Amino acid sequence: MKKILLSFFAVLLLGAIAGCSAVPEKNHSLQRQWMLVSFDKFSKEELIKNKAEINLTGAMEKGKIKGSAHMGCNGMFFTSEFKSEGKVKISGVGSTMKACQNMNLETAFTQKFDKMTRYSVEGHFLTLSDDRGNTMKFVAADWD
């Protein structure tokens, strides 16, 4: 009987240790590639033509996701931290420095992206918003 109880408690203890891991779980609803479909004065067709996207499939470290973005010319990178109460912090935004013919989308995106403070996921859509009413709406790239 003692062996059975000892085995039972050992299994419970190992389960508790595994459940209290310091490594954050992957957030499958956010960690994917997102295509920008609505932003500022840009048409959906223009966003699609530029292949405007953010990619949140990068490494996660201490609850922060290393992300990348593309708005038609330069490669961009950033760090994002999505919190359970619908808040987001985007920091460390940078990019390559190629000169391109049409930089309007990229410039507007860069100026507003790290000011986004809230997020919501509804179905296959991710919406980022700031305190001034600006929004960016994305659709999951793997959505059919």
C-alpha positions as CSV (number, residue, x, y, z in Angstrom):
1,M,0.0,0.0,0.0
2,K,2.9,2.3,0.8
3,K,4.4,1.7,-2.6
4,I,1.1,2.6,-4.3
5,L,0.7,5.8,-2.3
6,L,4.3,6.8,-2.9
7,S,3.9,6.2,-6.7
8,F,0.7,8.1,-6.7
9,F,2.2,11.2,-5.0
10,A,5.3,11.0,-7.2
11,V,3.1,11.2,-10.3
12,L,1.1,14.1,-8.8
13,L,4.4,15.9,-7.9
14,L,5.8,15.5,-11.4
15,G,2.5,16.7,-12.9
16,A,2.6,19.8,-10.7
17,I,6.2,20.5,-11.7
18,A,5.5,20.1,-15.4
19,G,2.4,22.4,-15.1
20,C,4.4,25.1,-13.4
21,S,7.0,25.5,-16.1
22,A,8.6,28.9,-16.4
23,V,8.5,28.6,-20.2
24,P,5.4,30.3,-21.6
25,E,3.1,28.3,-23.7
26,K,2.8,29.1,-27.4
27,N,-0.3,31.2,-28.1
28,H,-1.6,29.4,-31.2
29,S,-4.2,32.1,-31.9
30,L,-1.6,34.8,-32.2
31,Q,1.6,33.1,-33.3
32,R,1.0,32.9,-37.0
33,Q,1.4,35.0,-40.1
34,W,-1.1,37.9,-40.5
35,M,-2.0,39.7,-43.7
36,L,-2.8,43.4,-43.3
37,V,-6.3,44.0,-44.8
38,S,-7.3,47.4,-43.4
39,F,-5.1,50.3,-42.4
40,D,-5.3,54.1,-42.6
41,K,-6.2,55.4,-46.1
42,F,-4.8,52.4,-48.0
43,S,-7.1,50.2,-50.0
44,K,-7.3,46.5,-49.4
45,E,-6.1,46.0,-53.0
46,E,-3.0,48.1,-52.3
47,L,-2.2,46.2,-49.1
48,I,-2.6,42.9,-51.0
49,K,-0.4,44.1,-53.9
50,N,2.4,45.1,-51.4
51,K,2.0,41.7,-49.6
52,A,1.6,43.7,-46.3
53,E,2.0,41.4,-43.4
54,I,3.3,40.8,-39.9
55,N,4.7,37.4,-38.9
56,L,4.4,36.4,-35.2
57,T,5.8,32.9,-35.6
58,G,9.3,33.9,-34.3
59,A,10.9,32.8,-31.1
60,M,9.1,33.5,-27.8
61,E,11.3,34.5,-24.9
62,K,9.9,35.5,-21.5
63,G,6.4,36.0,-23.0
64,K,7.7,38.2,-25.8
65,I,7.4,37.3,-29.5
66,K,10.2,38.2,-31.9
67,G,8.2,39.3,-35.0
68,S,8.9,40.5,-38.5
69,A,6.9,42.6,-41.0
70,H,6.9,43.5,-44.7
71,M,5.0,46.3,-46.3
72,G,6.3,46.0,-49.9
73,C,10.0,47.0,-49.7
74,N,12.1,46.7,-46.5
75,G,12.1,43.8,-44.1
76,M,11.1,44.9,-40.6
77,F,11.6,43.4,-37.2
78,F,10.1,44.0,-33.7
79,T,9.3,42.5,-30.3
80,S,5.7,42.2,-29.2
81,E,4.2,41.3,-25.9
82,F,0.5,40.3,-25.9
83,K,-1.2,40.3,-22.5
84,S,-4.3,38.5,-21.5
85,E,-6.3,41.6,-20.8
86,G,-6.2,42.7,-24.5
87,K,-3.1,44.9,-24.2
88,V,-0.1,44.8,-26.4
89,K,3.3,46.3,-26.3
90,I,5.3,46.6,-29.5
91,S,8.9,47.7,-29.2
92,G,12.3,47.5,-30.9
93,V,10.9,48.3,-34.4
94,G,13.6,48.4,-37.0
95,S,14.1,47.7,-40.7
96,T,16.5,47.4,-43.5
97,M,17.2,50.7,-45.3
98,K,16.5,50.1,-49.0
99,A,15.2,53.0,-50.9
100,C,12.1,52.1,-52.9
101,Q,9.9,54.0,-55.3
102,N,6.7,53.9,-53.1
103,M,7.4,54.2,-49.4
104,N,4.0,55.6,-48.4
105,L,2.6,52.4,-46.8
106,E,5.9,51.5,-45.1
107,T,6.3,55.0,-43.7
108,A,2.7,55.1,-42.4
109,F,3.0,51.6,-40.9
110,T,6.3,52.3,-39.2
111,Q,5.0,55.6,-37.7
112,K,1.9,53.9,-36.1
113,F,2.8,50.3,-35.4
114,D,4.7,50.7,-32.1
115,K,1.9,53.0,-30.9
116,M,-0.7,50.2,-30.9
117,T,-1.7,49.4,-27.3
118,R,-4.7,47.0,-27.6
119,Y,-5.5,43.9,-29.6
120,S,-8.4,41.6,-30.2
121,V,-8.7,38.3,-32.0
122,E,-12.1,37.5,-33.4
123,G,-12.2,34.3,-35.5
124,H,-9.4,34.6,-38.1
125,F,-9.0,38.4,-37.6
126,L,-6.5,40.3,-35.5
127,T,-7.1,44.0,-34.8
128,L,-4.5,46.3,-33.3
129,S,-5.6,49.7,-32.0
130,D,-4.1,52.7,-30.3
131,D,-5.5,55.3,-27.9
132,R,-6.3,57.7,-30.7
133,G,-8.7,55.4,-32.6
134,N,-6.2,54.2,-35.2
135,T,-6.6,50.6,-36.2
136,M,-4.8,47.9,-38.2
137,K,-6.8,44.8,-39.2
138,F,-5.2,41.6,-40.2
139,V,-6.5,38.2,-41.4
140,A,-4.7,35.0,-40.7
141,A,-2.6,33.9,-43.7
142,D,-3.5,30.3,-43.2
143,W,-7.2,31.0,-43.3
144,D,-9.0,29.6,-46.3
